[in-house]
């Protein structure tokens, strides 16, 4: 490998399917209907679901949450606090940028501090969306830990 290139590990479809199922199971047990999108490390959607009865706009919102989490390598929940520390221009301008969702429900999948994918969940409350996403993160982490 040369210094001009980098390798980036990414979530596989099989792992994405297990993560999505964990989030779906959590949503079903909680009695909520959500949309879920999982991206690979490059930000490409590789798996998604829209539960029966989930709000139609939640599909696009879930995608934006996943894109934000993958792009910044951080939970979308952190943005409220982050924006409070920014200038007025950033606080008012950043939320207007396309494909960003600066509220809970988006989580990156990390391996050794590196983004390997992300999940976005939308359709329930912000807190519940975040809990569904966290169920997927916990599943990915456990499966990767067991594979080492």
Phi and psi in degrees as a GROMACS rama.xvg file:
@    title "Ramachandran Plot"
@    xaxis  label "Phi"
@    yaxis  label "Psi"
@TYPE xy
-99.6213  160.909  UNK-2
-68.9584  -10.4574  UNK-3
-89.4526  -4.72982  UNK-4
-127.539  158.518  UNK-5
-135.521  152.932  UNK-6
-104.674  139.997  UNK-7
-128.974  113.88  UNK-8
-66.2252  150.913  UNK-9
-142.179  154.176  UNK-10
-65.6795  143.221  UNK-11
-90.6098  164.757  UNK-12
-61.3144  -41.9816  UNK-13
-59.6887  -43.7448  UNK-14
-68.8505  -38.9293  UNK-15
-61.2599  -38.958  UNK-16
-64.077  -41.444  UNK-17
-67.018  -39.7923  UNK-18
-64.8541  -44.3451  UNK-19
-63.7435  -40.148  UNK-20
-63.2077  -37.3975  UNK-21
-63.6131  -42.8939  UNK-22
-67.2587  -40.9385  UNK-23
-62.6849  -44.389  UNK-24
-59.3134  -43.2942  UNK-25
-62.1189  -44.8897  UNK-26
-62.1537  -44.1498  UNK-27
-62.4611  -42.9749  UNK-28
-64.9226  -31.7561  UNK-29
-82.4778  -9.5793  UNK-30
75.8663  29.0596  UNK-31
-115.634  159.087  UNK-32
-118.508  120.808  UNK-33
-135.978  166.135  UNK-34
-106.17  146.192  UNK-35
-135.733  140.897  UNK-36
-135.478  132.701  UNK-37
-115.662  132.213  UNK-38
-109.266  154.782  UNK-39
-85.0732  -176.449  UNK-40
-63.3184  -25.8413  UNK-41
-85.8354  0.912067  UNK-42
86.853  13.5004  UNK-43
-93.0259  132.966  UNK-44
-63.2515  130.619  UNK-45
-121.283  -13.9114  UNK-46
-160.939  142.995  UNK-47
-155.878  164.465  UNK-48
-153.706  148.742  UNK-49
-129.322  107.282  UNK-50
-66.8817  148.201  UNK-51
-54.303  129.305  UNK-52
86.5718  -3.39415  UNK-53
-71.0816  145.557  UNK-54
-59.6538  136.88  UNK-55
-55.8339  -44.9499  UNK-56
-64.3642  -15.5141  UNK-57
-65.4368  -22.5193  UNK-58
-62.2679  -50.3446  UNK-59
-67.776  -37.6391  UNK-60
-65.9506  -41.7579  UNK-61
-61.1096  -41.691  UNK-62
-61.2771  -44.509  UNK-63
-65.5031  -35.932  UNK-64
-64.2836  -43.8944  UNK-65
-64.2864  -43.2252  UNK-66
-60.3464  -41.1035  UNK-67
-66.7463  -45.4257  UNK-68
-63.0453  -42.7204  UNK-69
-69.0609  -42.258  UNK-70
-66.4007  -35.5605  UNK-71
-103.858  -8.39201  UNK-72
65.1341  30.3468  UNK-73
-146.883  156.443  UNK-74
-59.3957  141.482  UNK-75
-68.4254  -16.407  UNK-76
-65.9885  -24.1148  UNK-77
-74.882  -12.4694  UNK-78
-68.7977  -32.1245  UNK-79
-59.5067  -48.1199  UNK-80
-68.2067  -41.643  UNK-81
-59.6305  -43.6501  UNK-82
-67.2366  -28.7514  UNK-83
-62.2599  -25.1331  UNK-84
-90.0339  -1.46841  UNK-85
-98.8563  167.03  UNK-86
-65.6596  163.266  UNK-87
-58.9383  -40.329  UNK-88
-59.6644  -44.1574  UNK-89
-69.0515  -45.1106  UNK-90
-58.3348  -37.3651  UNK-91
-88.7138  -29.4445  UNK-92
-86.9506  -38.7378  UNK-93
-61.1225  -43.6744  UNK-94
-63.4753  -16.2334  UNK-95
-87.1049  -7.09903  UNK-96
-72.5462  140.954  UNK-97
-65.0924  148.909  UNK-98
66.681  17.2999  UNK-99
-107.493  141.857  UNK-100
-131.649  111.127  UNK-101
-104.194  46.2222  UNK-102
-149.759  163.69  UNK-103
-57.7323  150.728  UNK-104
125.6  -4.12603  UNK-105
-117.388  130.578  UNK-106
-136.484  136.542  UNK-107
-81.3629  153.073  UNK-108
-96.7778  122.444  UNK-109
-116.255  143.433  UNK-110
-133.499  115.153  UNK-111
53.5411  39.7066  UNK-112
79.7673  2.25975  UNK-113
-108.15  137.222  UNK-114
-69.667  124.996  UNK-115
-113.606  -0.304837  UNK-116
161.278  -173.566  UNK-117
-161.516  160.705  UNK-118
-127.686  143.396  UNK-119
-124.501  136.889  UNK-120
-130.575  135.278  UNK-121
-149.386  149.337  UNK-122
134.161  -21.2847  UNK-123
-110.785  -157.794  UNK-124
-71.5773  162.235  UNK-125
-56.5504  -43.91  UNK-126
-64.5151  -43.0513  UNK-127
-69.5486  -39.5427  UNK-128
-56.9086  -44.2266  UNK-129
-63.799  -38.1061  UNK-130
-68.6243  -37.7048  UNK-131
-63.9028  -44.7236  UNK-132
-62.6995  -40.0071  UNK-133
-65.0531  -32.8898  UNK-134
-61.0429  -38.6774  UNK-135
-68.3042  -43.6712  UNK-136
-59.8565  -45.3342  UNK-137
-61.8531  -38.5428  UNK-138
-66.1336  -45.6661  UNK-139
-60.178  -47.1608  UNK-140
-59.9399  -46.2918  UNK-141
-64.0904  -42.8709  UNK-142
-66.8864  -39.7011  UNK-143
-69.1802  -38.4313  UNK-144
-63.3806  -39.9522  UNK-145
-69.7584  -25.1679  UNK-146
-82.0926  -13.2207  UNK-147
